[in-house]
Amino acid sequence: MPSSQRPNKTPDKANGARAAQATGARPGKGAGSRPADGRPGKHRLSAAERARAKRRRLTNRIVVAAVVVILAGGIAALLVSRNLSQQAAVRDLHVQSLANLGQDHLDPGGKYSKYNSTPPTSGPHDPTPAPCGVTKEPIPNEVQVHDLEHGVIMVQYQPNLDAGQVAQLEALGRSYDSHVIVAPYPGLPTPVAATAWTKLMNLPNADTGKLKRFIGRYRQKGPEPGVPCPAAQ
């Protein structure tokens, strides 16, 4: 059969395209078709749904804010309680806080006579500190102040203190591996005294309980903490 007489089985695509343009629809797509990427169209929230979502966000913010306030209040209360406890402990120990006389170095073997307490707790000092531990020899003021600068605790006693009490002090000193010195102090105003940087505690006897608390609070708290004790000569 001649080609001019063959039936045309192909749809008229041009007519379909023109019809789609006239109706505003995309060719080959029905009214309920999804977007080309296959995902459903975005759902528009109703006024009631938007109100509920807003309330949820507000509730979440309130809960978060309340938790933050509770945590902050708890931490503040803990810090206040700890500070009050520490202040009470210091009052119970009758620790004196003295003015800081500085950290100047004297010449080796130099002397200084204007310390503001006996034993001294700060001020000009010898360039070389004393070894930590227990000694039967008095330690010059200028030397022990350098130890205090490194956070050492000095526990000193009158040379005529009862031998049993001296033994208790020496045992206490040996129970620490560093940064505690136990030594006699001629002319000490009270039977026993403990010193740290700018701190002084006088005692009528070898009260090791109070001494341990003093050491626990002030040991290695000087202006240059952590410097190792020099080796004994």
Rosetta blueprint (number, residue, H / E / L):
1 M L
2 P L
3 S H
4 S H
5 Q H
6 R L
7 P L
8 N L
9 K L
10 T L
11 P L
12 D L
13 K H
14 A H
15 N H
16 G H
17 A H
18 R H
19 A H
20 A H
21 Q H
22 A H
23 T H
24 G L
25 A L
26 R L
27 P L
28 G L
29 K L
30 G L
31 A L
32 G L
33 S L
34 R L
35 P L
36 A L
37 D L
38 G L
39 R L
40 P L
41 G L
42 K L
43 H L
44 R L
45 L L
46 S L
47 A H
48 A H
49 E H
50 R H
51 A H
52 R H
53 A H
54 K H
55 R H
56 R H
57 R H
58 L H
59 T H
60 N H
61 R H
62 I H
63 V H
64 V H
65 A H
66 A H
67 V H
68 V H
69 V H
70 I H
71 L H
72 A H
73 G H
74 G H
75 I H
76 A H
77 A H
78 L H
79 L H
80 V H
81 S H
82 R H
83 N H
84 L H
85 S H
86 Q H
87 Q H
88 A H
89 A H
90 V H
91 R H
92 D H
93 L H
94 H L
95 V L
96 Q E
97 S E
98 L L
99 A L
100 N L
101 L L
102 G L
103 Q L
104 D L
105 H E
106 L L
107 D L
108 P L
109 G L
110 G L
111 K L
112 Y L
113 S L
114 K L
115 Y L
116 N L
117 S L
118 T L
119 P L
120 P L
121 T L
122 S L
123 G L
124 P L
125 H E
126 D L
127 P L
128 T L
129 P L
130 A L
131 P L
132 C L
133 G E
134 V E
135 T L
136 K L
137 E L
138 P L
139 I L
140 P L
141 N H
142 E H
143 V H
144 Q H
145 V H
146 H H
147 D H
148 L H
149 E H
150 H L
151 G L
152 V L
153 I E
154 M E
155 V E
156 Q E
157 Y E
158 Q L
159 P L
160 N L
161 L L
162 D L
163 A H
164 G H
165 Q H
166 V H
167 A H
168 Q H
169 L H
170 E H
171 A H
172 L H
173 G H
174 R H
175 S L
176 Y L
177 D L
178 S L
179 H L
180 V E
181 I E
182 V E
183 A E
184 P E
185 Y L
186 P L
187 G L
188 L L
189 P L
190 T L
191 P L
192 V E
193 A E
194 A E
195 T E
196 A E
197 W L
198 T L
199 K E
200 L E
201 M E
202 N E
203 L E
204 P L
205 N L
206 A L
207 D L
208 T H
209 G H
210 K H
211 L H
212 K H
213 R H
214 F H
215 I H
216 G H
217 R H
218 Y H
219 R L
220 Q L
221 K L
222 G L
223 P L
224 E L
225 P L
226 G L
227 V L
228 P L
229 C L
230 P L
231 A L
232 A L
233 Q L
